[in-house]
Amino acid sequence: MKFLHWLYPGLGVKQWFAFLLSGIFLFLAGLAVTIGPEIMGLVEAFFMREILVLAVPFFPSLAVGLLVMLLGAILAVYSFHRLTAAISKVFDPGGRVGPAWSLYRHRALERGPRIVAVGGGTGLPVLLRGVKEYTSNITAIVTVADDGGSSGRLRSEMGVLPPGDIRNCLVALADAEPLMQSLFQHRFGGRSGLAGHNFGNLFIAAMSEVTGDFEAAVRESSKVLAVRGRVLPSTLDDVQIVAQLEDGTLVRGETCVSRSPGAVRKICLDPPGARPLPEALGAIEEADLIVLAPGSLFTSLLPTLLIPGMAEAIHHSTALKIYVCNIMTQPGETDGFTVADHVRAILEHVGQNLLDYVLVNTGKIPPWQKEKYAREGARLVEVDRERVEAAGVRLVTGNLVAAPGRADMVRHDHEKLAQAVVSLLAASRK
């Protein structure tokens, strides 16, 4: 019987539960002594009034009763605090918000909307970091087409799927201690064979070898980080991006596509028959909200949508569908793209009537940031509302940009972005 599990040694709750019962008993006994003999029959079977009075012969019964009530109340309140603190460690390992708020938040998030977020790169983790404050019913479907950096090395040397984008999403959804999150993001320096590798990538790769299954490796890594929600690779098949440039040239591989000198016209996946995870399709079917996250359009978002069955599942889902457009253009991928061009690229690749809304930032960017991006060949994505709405997609604008950070990068603010998408969902339900 499951209730007997509470008797296991080392739980740290049994003694406080016993003290709580003792405190309640003392409080009731003192109350009976204080009020008078007419209700003593309720407690005399368990607590002898005469023994208490003889033990304190110089105190009248009223004083004794009040003293016992006070001691019982103190014991009960303190025991309850320690009991809830011991249990809340499961939900709030660092003790950052306290047991009552931790339990309330856990229950509230369990009742939150079912959100599916699709994409990869730097944009998807920003979205996840925000929406996890509204719900724990989150499924992130992440691209596995990366072939650069630490992920690319592990992919070529160990034959595992690239873990980098998945690692970033796990950390974004983590409830673990900040030190554990920092550990997963730590990148080795120096000149050793580990130089350039990320600890989290190595951990997921090692877990993949131990379990013999990349999906299981991600699932077990989620437990280590106490992830709120779940992170799924878009496919377990080894896929590569093949891009056709405007001049007809074919470019293979995520890294080469992102560095291509010409504009990208269209991409496809090789092999074309990659299989989606059934769990991902199930999450899409049950979702209340599907968000196509910001990030590299041709190398993060579209490779996920191009997995066979993925776009069809989104199309047939009754969920609200929102695309969060990038703030800046990306050199080599979206040079000169407007908001409508981003929407057009998505619809041309995966079919019409896929989106309900496109969410666009209209917050101000400091001039020095614009100049920095201009030197790299990027600029603000132009908002062309008429062309967007002509494609059958409603355009919503707002101040979604984050304040400049240490890296001086233009990024969405995770709190503003999450509030915007959740507000659109709430408005659609009215």
Residue pairs with C-beta under 8 A, 6 or more apart in sequence:
6 13
6 14
7 14
11 86
12 86
13 83
13 86
13 87
16 79
16 80
16 82
16 83
16 86
17 79
17 83
19 75
19 78
19 79
19 82
20 75
20 76
20 79
20 80
20 83
22 72
22 75
22 79
23 71
23 72
23 73
23 74
23 75
23 76
23 77
23 78
23 79
24 72
24 76
25 46
25 47
25 72
26 68
26 69
26 71
26 72
26 75
26 76
27 68
27 69
27 72
27 73
27 76
28 42
28 43
28 72
29 43
29 46
29 47
29 52
29 68
29 72
30 64
30 65
30 66
30 67
30 68
30 69
30 70
30 71
30 72
31 65
31 69
32 39
32 40
32 42
32 43
32 47
32 49
32 65
33 40
33 49
33 52
33 61
33 62
33 64
33 65
33 68
34 61
34 62
34 65
34 66
34 69
35 65
40 49
49 61
52 64
52 68
53 61
53 64
56 64
56 67
59 67
81 99
84 99
84 100
84 103
85 95
85 99
87 99
87 103
88 95
88 98
88 99
88 102
88 103
89 95
91 102
91 103
91 105
91 106
91 175
92 98
92 99
92 102
92 175
93 175
93 176
93 177
93 226
94 177
94 178
97 105
106 136
109 132
109 134
109 135
109 136
109 137
109 228
110 136
110 137
112 134
112 135
112 136
112 137
113 134
113 135
113 137
113 288
113 289
113 422
113 425
114 135
114 137
114 139
114 283
114 286
114 287
114 288
114 289
114 319
115 131
115 134
115 135
115 137
115 138
115 139
115 287
115 288
115 289
115 290
115 291
116 138
116 139
116 140
116 141
116 283
116 284
116 287
116 289
116 290
116 291
116 319
117 124
117 127
117 128
117 131
117 138
117 139
117 140
117 141
117 290
117 291
117 293
118 124
118 140
118 141
118 290
118 291
118 292
118 293
118 301
118 304
118 305
118 310
118 314
119 127
119 142
119 143
119 292
119 293
119 294
119 295
119 300
119 301
119 304
120 142
120 143
120 145
120 146
120 165
120 293
120 295
120 296
120 300
120 301
120 303
120 304
121 143
121 165
121 295
121 296
121 299
121 300
122 168
122 295
122 411
123 293
123 294
123 295
123 300
123 324
123 326
123 412
124 140
124 142
124 165
124 168
124 169
124 172
124 293
124 294
124 295
124 300
125 168
125 169
125 171
125 172
126 172
126 293
126 294
126 411
126 412
126 414
126 417
127 291
127 293
127 294
127 324
127 412
127 414
127 417
127 418
127 421
128 138
128 140
128 169
128 172
128 173
128 229
129 172
129 173
129 414
129 418
130 413
130 414
130 415
130 416
130 417
130 418
130 419
131 138
131 291
131 418
131 421
131 422
132 138
132 172
132 173
132 228
132 229
133 415
133 418
134 418
134 422
135 229
136 228
136 229
137 229
138 173
138 228
138 229
138 230
139 229
139 230
139 231
139 232
139 279
139 280
139 283
139 287
140 169
140 173
140 229
140 230
140 231
140 232
141 232
141 233
141 234
141 280
141 283
141 284
141 304
141 310
142 165
142 166
142 169
142 231
142 232
142 233
142 234
142 304
143 165
143 234
143 299
143 300
143 301
143 303
143 304
144 161
144 162
144 165
144 166
144 233
144 234
144 235
144 239
145 162
145 239
145 240
145 241
145 254
145 269
145 299
145 303
146 152
146 155
146 162
146 164
146 165
146 254
147 155
147 156
147 162
147 240
147 253
147 254
147 255
148 254
148 255
148 258
149 164
149 196
150 164
150 187
150 196
150 197
150 198
150 201
151 162
151 163
151 164
151 165
151 201
152 162
152 255
153 196
153 197
154 160
154 162
154 163
154 197
154 201
154 202
154 205
155 161
155 162
155 238
158 205
158 209
160 204
160 205
160 208
160 209
160 214
161 208
161 214
161 233
161 236
161 238
163 200
163 201
163 204
163 205
163 208
164 198
164 201
165 300
166 204
166 218
166 231
166 233
167 184
167 185
167 198
167 200
167 201
167 204
167 221
169 231
170 184
170 200
170 218
170 221
170 222
170 225
170 227
170 231
171 181
171 184
171 185
171 200
171 225
173 222
173 225
173 227
173 228
173 229
173 231
174 180
174 181
174 184
174 225
174 226
174 227
174 228
175 225
175 226
175 227
175 228
176 224
176 225
176 226
180 224
180 225
181 225
183 199
183 200
184 198
184 199
184 200
184 203
184 225
185 198
185 199
185 200
186 198
186 199
186 200
187 196
187 197
187 198
187 199
188 194
188 195
188 196
188 197
188 198
188 199
189 195
194 202
200 221
203 221
203 224
204 217
204 218
204 221
205 217
207 216
207 217
207 220
207 221
208 214
208 216
208 217
210 217
211 217
211 220
214 233
214 236
215 232
215 233
215 236
215 277
218 231
218 232
218 233
219 230
222 230
222 231
230 279
232 277
232 279
232 280
232 283
233 277
234 276
234 277
234 280
234 303
234 304
234 307
234 310
235 274
235 275
235 276
235 277
235 307
236 275
236 277
237 271
237 274
237 275
239 269
239 270
239 271
239 274
239 303
239 307
240 252
240 253
240 254
240 269
240 270
241 252
241 253
241 254
241 257
241 267
241 268
241 269
241 270
241 298
241 299
241 303
242 250
242 251
242 252
242 267
242 268
242 269
242 270
243 250
243 251
243 252
243 257
243 260
243 264
243 265
243 266
243 267
243 298
244 250
244 251
244 264
244 265
244 266
244 267
245 251
245 260
245 262
245 263
245 264
245 265
246 262
246 263
246 264
246 265
247 262
249 260
249 262
251 257
251 260
252 270
254 299
254 303
257 264
257 267
257 298
257 299
257 332
257 333
258 296
258 298
258 299
258 330
258 332
258 333
259 332
260 332
260 333
261 332
263 332
263 333
263 335
263 336
264 298
264 332
264 333
264 334
266 348
266 349
267 298
267 302
267 303
267 306
267 349
268 306
269 303
269 306
269 307
272 308
273 308
274 307
274 308
275 307
275 308
275 309
276 307
276 308
276 309
276 310
276 313
280 310
280 313
281 309
281 310
281 313
284 290
284 310
284 313
284 314
284 317
284 319
285 313
285 316
285 317
287 317
287 319
288 319
288 320
288 425
289 319
289 320
289 322
289 421
289 422
289 425
290 314
290 317
290 319
290 320
290 321
290 322
291 321
291 322
291 323
291 324
291 421
292 301
292 305
292 321
292 322
292 323
292 324
292 346
292 355
293 301
293 324
294 324
294 325
294 326
294 327
294 412
295 301
295 326
296 330
296 333
297 326
297 330
297 333
297 334
297 337
297 342
297 345
297 346
298 333
298 334
298 345
299 333
301 346
302 345
302 346
302 349
302 350
304 310
305 311
305 314
305 346
305 349
305 350
306 349
306 350
311 350
311 351
311 354
314 321
314 350
314 354
315 351
315 353
315 354
320 356
320 357
320 424
320 425
320 428
321 354
321 355
321 356
321 357
322 355
322 356
322 357
322 358
322 359
322 421
322 424
323 342
323 343
323 346
323 355
323 357
323 358
323 359
323 393
324 358
324 359
324 412
324 417
324 421
325 339
325 342
325 343
325 358
325 359
325 360
325 361
325 381
326 334
326 342
326 381
327 361
327 365
327 380
327 381
327 400
327 401
327 410
327 411
327 412
328 373
328 378
328 379
328 380
328 381
328 410
329 335
329 336
329 337
329 378
329 379
329 380
329 381
330 378
331 376
331 377
331 378
334 341
334 342
334 381
335 377
337 345
337 381
338 381
338 382
338 383
338 384
338 387
339 358
339 360
339 381
339 382
339 383
339 384
339 385
339 387
339 388
339 395
340 384
340 387
340 388
340 390
340 391
342 358
342 381
343 355
343 358
343 388
343 391
343 393
344 391
346 354
346 355
347 354
347 355
347 391
352 392
353 392
355 393
356 393
356 394
356 428
357 393
357 394
357 395
357 396
357 424
358 388
358 393
358 394
358 395
358 396
359 396
359 397
359 398
359 400
359 417
359 420
359 421
359 424
360 381
360 383
360 395
360 396
360 397
360 398
360 400
361 397
361 398
361 399
361 400
361 401
361 412
362 383
362 397
362 398
362 399
363 398
363 399
363 400
363 401
364 399
364 401
365 380
365 401
365 410
366 404
369 404
369 408
369 410
370 379
370 380
372 408
373 379
373 410
383 395
383 397
385 395
388 395
389 395
396 420
396 424
398 416
398 420
399 416
400 412
400 413
400 416
400 417
400 420
401 410
401 411
401 412
401 413
401 416
402 411
402 412
402 413
402 414
402 416
403 413
405 411
